[in-house]
Amino acid sequence: MKVRKRIKQVKRGISLAKLVHKGFRLHTAYKGSKILKAGLEDLLKPKYQR
């Protein structure tokens, strides 16, 4: 059980890292677009509320 839980956590972490990385790459491409920032925050909020 513990192992399975851990794997899920790791997978979640990786997907989050990918999202963030993509987000930052986009962010550097379109500096100053507030829409993108809002989108990123919406993506990350649920993770931090838990």
BAFIRO-474052 format. One record per atom (N, C-alpha, C, O): atom name; x, y, z; residue number from 1; residue in one letter. Coordinates in steps of 0.1 Angstrom, whole numbers. Example, Ala and Ser with C-alpha at 12.3 -4.5 7.8 and 13.67 -1.06 7.14 Angstrom:
# BAFIRO-474052
+-------+-------+-------+-------+-----+---------+
! atomo !     X !     Y !     Z ! num ! residuo !
+-------+-------+-------+-------+-----+---------+
!     N !   132 !   -57 !    78 !   1 !       A !
!    CA !   123 !   -45 !    78 !   1 !       A !
!     C !   132 !   -33 !    78 !   1 !       A !
!     O !   142 !   -33 !    85 !   1 !       A !
!     N !   128 !   -22 !    71 !   2 !       S !
!    CA !   137 !   -11 !    71 !   2 !       S !
!     C !   129 !     0 !    79 !   2 !       S !
!     O !   134 !    11 !    80 !   2 !       S !
+-------+-------+-------+-------+-----+---------+
//
This chain:
# BAFIRO-474052
+-------+-------+-------+-------+-----+---------+
! atomo !     X !     Y !     Z ! num ! residuo !
+-------+-------+-------+-------+-----+---------+
!     N !     8 !   -12 !     0 !   1 !       M !
!    CA !     0 !     0 !     0 !   1 !       M !
!     C !     9 !    13 !     0 !   1 !       M !
!     O !     7 !    22 !    -8 !   1 !       M !
!     N !    18 !    13 !     9 !   2 !       K !
!    CA !    27 !    25 !    10 !   2 !       K !
!     C !    34 !    27 !    -3 !   2 !       K !
!     O !    35 !    39 !    -7 !   2 !       K !
!     N !    39 !    17 !    -9 !   3 !       V !
!    CA !    47 !    18 !   -21 !   3 !       V !
!     C !    38 !    24 !   -32 !   3 !       V !
!     O !    43 !    33 !   -39 !   3 !       V !
!     N !    26 !    19 !   -33 !   4 !       R !
!    CA !    17 !    24 !   -44 !   4 !       R !
!     C !    15 !    39 !   -42 !   4 !       R !
!     O !    15 !    46 !   -51 !   4 !       R !
!     N !    12 !    42 !   -29 !   5 !       K !
!    CA !     9 !    56 !   -26 !   5 !       K !
!     C !    21 !    65 !   -30 !   5 !       K !
!     O !    20 !    76 !   -36 !   5 !       K !
!     N !    33 !    60 !   -27 !   6 !       R !
!    CA !    45 !    68 !   -30 !   6 !       R !
!     C !    47 !    70 !   -45 !   6 !       R !
!     O !    50 !    80 !   -50 !   6 !       R !
!     N !    44 !    59 !   -53 !   7 !       I !
!    CA !    45 !    60 !   -67 !   7 !       I !
!     C !    36 !    71 !   -73 !   7 !       I !
!     O !    39 !    79 !   -81 !   7 !       I !
!     N !    24 !    71 !   -67 !   8 !       K !
!    CA !    14 !    81 !   -71 !   8 !       K !
!     C !    19 !    95 !   -69 !   8 !       K !
!     O !    18 !   104 !   -77 !   8 !       K !
!     N !    25 !    97 !   -57 !   9 !       Q !
!    CA !    30 !   110 !   -53 !   9 !       Q !
!     C !    41 !   114 !   -63 !   9 !       Q !
!     O !    42 !   125 !   -67 !   9 !       Q !
!     N !    50 !   104 !   -66 !  10 !       V !
!    CA !    61 !   108 !   -75 !  10 !       V !
!     C !    56 !   111 !   -89 !  10 !       V !
!     O !    60 !   121 !   -95 !  10 !       V !
!     N !    46 !   104 !   -94 !  11 !       K !
!    CA !    40 !   106 !  -107 !  11 !       K !
!     C !    34 !   120 !  -107 !  11 !       K !
!     O !    36 !   128 !  -116 !  11 !       K !
!     N !    27 !   123 !   -96 !  12 !       R !
!    CA !    20 !   136 !   -95 !  12 !       R !
!     C !    31 !   147 !   -95 !  12 !       R !
!     O !    29 !   157 !  -102 !  12 !       R !
!     N !    41 !   145 !   -88 !  13 !       G !
!    CA !    52 !   155 !   -87 !  13 !       G !
!     C !    58 !   157 !  -101 !  13 !       G !
!     O !    61 !   169 !  -105 !  13 !       G !
!     N !    60 !   146 !  -109 !  14 !       I !
!    CA !    66 !   148 !  -122 !  14 !       I !
!     C !    57 !   156 !  -131 !  14 !       I !
!     O !    61 !   165 !  -138 !  14 !       I !
!     N !    44 !   152 !  -131 !  15 !       S !
!    CA !    35 !   159 !  -140 !  15 !       S !
!     C !    34 !   174 !  -136 !  15 !       S !
!     O !    33 !   183 !  -145 !  15 !       S !
!     N !    35 !   177 !  -123 !  16 !       L !
!    CA !    34 !   191 !  -119 !  16 !       L !
!     C !    47 !   198 !  -124 !  16 !       L !
!     O !    46 !   209 !  -128 !  16 !       L !
!     N !    58 !   191 !  -122 !  17 !       A !
!    CA !    71 !   197 !  -127 !  17 !       A !
!     C !    70 !   200 !  -142 !  17 !       A !
!     O !    74 !   211 !  -146 !  17 !       A !
!     N !    64 !   191 !  -150 !  18 !       K !
!    CA !    63 !   193 !  -164 !  18 !       K !
!     C !    54 !   205 !  -167 !  18 !       K !
!     O !    58 !   213 !  -175 !  18 !       K !
!     N !    43 !   206 !  -160 !  19 !       L !
!    CA !    34 !   217 !  -161 !  19 !       L !
!     C !    41 !   230 !  -159 !  19 !       L !
!     O !    41 !   240 !  -167 !  19 !       L !
!     N !    48 !   231 !  -147 !  20 !       V !
!    CA !    55 !   243 !  -143 !  20 !       V !
!     C !    65 !   247 !  -154 !  20 !       V !
!     O !    67 !   258 !  -158 !  20 !       V !
!     N !    73 !   237 !  -158 !  21 !       H !
!    CA !    84 !   239 !  -168 !  21 !       H !
!     C !    78 !   245 !  -181 !  21 !       H !
!     O !    83 !   255 !  -186 !  21 !       H !
!     N !    67 !   238 !  -186 !  22 !       K !
!    CA !    60 !   243 !  -198 !  22 !       K !
!     C !    56 !   257 !  -195 !  22 !       K !
!     O !    57 !   266 !  -204 !  22 !       K !
!     N !    50 !   260 !  -184 !  23 !       G !
!    CA !    44 !   273 !  -180 !  23 !       G !
!     C !    55 !   283 !  -181 !  23 !       G !
!     O !    53 !   294 !  -186 !  23 !       G !
!     N !    67 !   280 !  -175 !  24 !       F !
!    CA !    78 !   290 !  -175 !  24 !       F !
!     C !    83 !   293 !  -188 !  24 !       F !
!     O !    87 !   304 !  -192 !  24 !       F !
!     N !    84 !   282 !  -197 !  25 !       R !
!    CA !    89 !   284 !  -210 !  25 !       R !
!     C !    80 !   293 !  -218 !  25 !       R !
!     O !    84 !   302 !  -225 !  25 !       R !
!     N !    67 !   291 !  -216 !  26 !       L !
!    CA !    57 !   300 !  -223 !  26 !       L !
!     C !    58 !   314 !  -217 !  26 !       L !
!     O !    57 !   323 !  -225 !  26 !       L !
!     N !    60 !   314 !  -204 !  27 !       H !
!    CA !    61 !   327 !  -198 !  27 !       H !
!     C !    72 !   336 !  -203 !  27 !       H !
!     O !    71 !   348 !  -206 !  27 !       H !
!     N !    83 !   329 !  -206 !  28 !       T !
!    CA !    95 !   337 !  -211 !  28 !       T !
!     C !    92 !   341 !  -225 !  28 !       T !
!     O !    97 !   351 !  -230 !  28 !       T !
!     N !    84 !   332 !  -232 !  29 !       A !
!    CA !    81 !   336 !  -246 !  29 !       A !
!     C !    71 !   348 !  -247 !  29 !       A !
!     O !    73 !   356 !  -255 !  29 !       A !
!     N !    61 !   348 !  -238 !  30 !       Y !
!    CA !    52 !   359 !  -238 !  30 !       Y !
!     C !    53 !   367 !  -225 !  30 !       Y !
!     O !    44 !   365 !  -217 !  30 !       Y !
!     N !    63 !   374 !  -223 !  31 !       K !
!    CA !    64 !   381 !  -210 !  31 !       K !
!     C !    54 !   392 !  -210 !  31 !       K !
!     O !    52 !   399 !  -221 !  31 !       K !
!     N !    47 !   394 !  -199 !  32 !       G !
!    CA !    37 !   405 !  -198 !  32 !       G !
!     C !    23 !   401 !  -202 !  32 !       G !
!     O !    15 !   410 !  -203 !  32 !       G !
!     N !    21 !   388 !  -205 !  33 !       S !
!    CA !     7 !   384 !  -208 !  33 !       S !
!     C !     1 !   380 !  -195 !  33 !       S !
!     O !     5 !   369 !  -189 !  33 !       S !
!     N !    -9 !   387 !  -190 !  34 !       K !
!    CA !   -14 !   384 !  -177 !  34 !       K !
!     C !   -23 !   372 !  -177 !  34 !       K !
!     O !   -25 !   365 !  -168 !  34 !       K !
!     N !   -29 !   369 !  -189 !  35 !       I !
!    CA !   -37 !   357 !  -191 !  35 !       I !
!     C !   -30 !   345 !  -187 !  35 !       I !
!     O !   -35 !   336 !  -180 !  35 !       I !
!     N !   -17 !   344 !  -192 !  36 !       L !
!    CA !    -9 !   332 !  -190 !  36 !       L !
!     C !    -7 !   330 !  -175 !  36 !       L !
!     O !    -8 !   319 !  -169 !  36 !       L !
!     N !    -3 !   341 !  -168 !  37 !       K !
!    CA !    -1 !   340 !  -154 !  37 !       K !
!     C !   -13 !   335 !  -146 !  37 !       K !
!     O !   -12 !   327 !  -137 !  37 !       K !
!     N !   -25 !   341 !  -150 !  38 !       A !
!    CA !   -37 !   336 !  -143 !  38 !       A !
!     C !   -39 !   321 !  -146 !  38 !       A !
!     O !   -43 !   314 !  -137 !  38 !       A !
!     N !   -36 !   317 !  -158 !  39 !       G !
!    CA !   -38 !   303 !  -161 !  39 !       G !
!     C !   -29 !   294 !  -153 !  39 !       G !
!     O !   -33 !   284 !  -147 !  39 !       G !
!     N !   -16 !   298 !  -151 !  40 !       L !
!    CA !    -7 !   291 !  -143 !  40 !       L !
!     C !   -11 !   290 !  -129 !  40 !       L !
!     O !   -11 !   279 !  -123 !  40 !       L !
!     N !   -16 !   301 !  -123 !  41 !       E !
!    CA !   -20 !   301 !  -109 !  41 !       E !
!     C !   -32 !   292 !  -107 !  41 !       E !
!     O !   -32 !   285 !   -97 !  41 !       E !
!     N !   -41 !   292 !  -117 !  42 !       D !
!    CA !   -53 !   283 !  -116 !  42 !       D !
!     C !   -48 !   268 !  -116 !  42 !       D !
!     O !   -54 !   260 !  -109 !  42 !       D !
!     N !   -38 !   265 !  -124 !  43 !       L !
!    CA !   -33 !   251 !  -125 !  43 !       L !
!     C !   -27 !   248 !  -111 !  43 !       L !
!     O !   -28 !   236 !  -107 !  43 !       L !
!     N !   -19 !   257 !  -105 !  44 !       L !
!    CA !   -12 !   253 !   -93 !  44 !       L !
!     C !   -20 !   254 !   -80 !  44 !       L !
!     O !   -16 !   248 !   -70 !  44 !       L !
!     N !   -30 !   262 !   -80 !  45 !       K !
!    CA !   -38 !   265 !   -68 !  45 !       K !
!     C !   -42 !   252 !   -61 !  45 !       K !
!     O !   -40 !   249 !   -49 !  45 !       K !
!     N !   -49 !   243 !   -69 !  46 !       P !
!    CA !   -55 !   231 !   -62 !  46 !       P !
!     C !   -44 !   222 !   -55 !  46 !       P !
!     O !   -46 !   216 !   -45 !  46 !       P !
!     N !   -32 !   222 !   -61 !  47 !       K !
!    CA !   -21 !   214 !   -55 !  47 !       K !
!     C !   -17 !   220 !   -41 !  47 !       K !
!     O !   -14 !   212 !   -32 !  47 !       K !
!     N !   -17 !   233 !   -40 !  48 !       Y !
!    CA !   -12 !   239 !   -27 !  48 !       Y !
!     C !   -23 !   239 !   -17 !  48 !       Y !
!     O !   -21 !   240 !    -5 !  48 !       Y !
!     N !   -36 !   239 !   -22 !  49 !       Q !
!    CA !   -47 !   239 !   -12 !  49 !       Q !
!     C !   -48 !   226 !    -4 !  49 !       Q !
!     O !   -53 !   226 !     7 !  49 !       Q !
!     N !   -44 !   215 !   -10 !  50 !       R !
!    CA !   -45 !   202 !    -4 !  50 !       R !
!     C !   -38 !   202 !    10 !  50 !       R !
!     O !   -38 !   191 !    16 !  50 !       R !
+-------+-------+-------+-------+-----+---------+
//
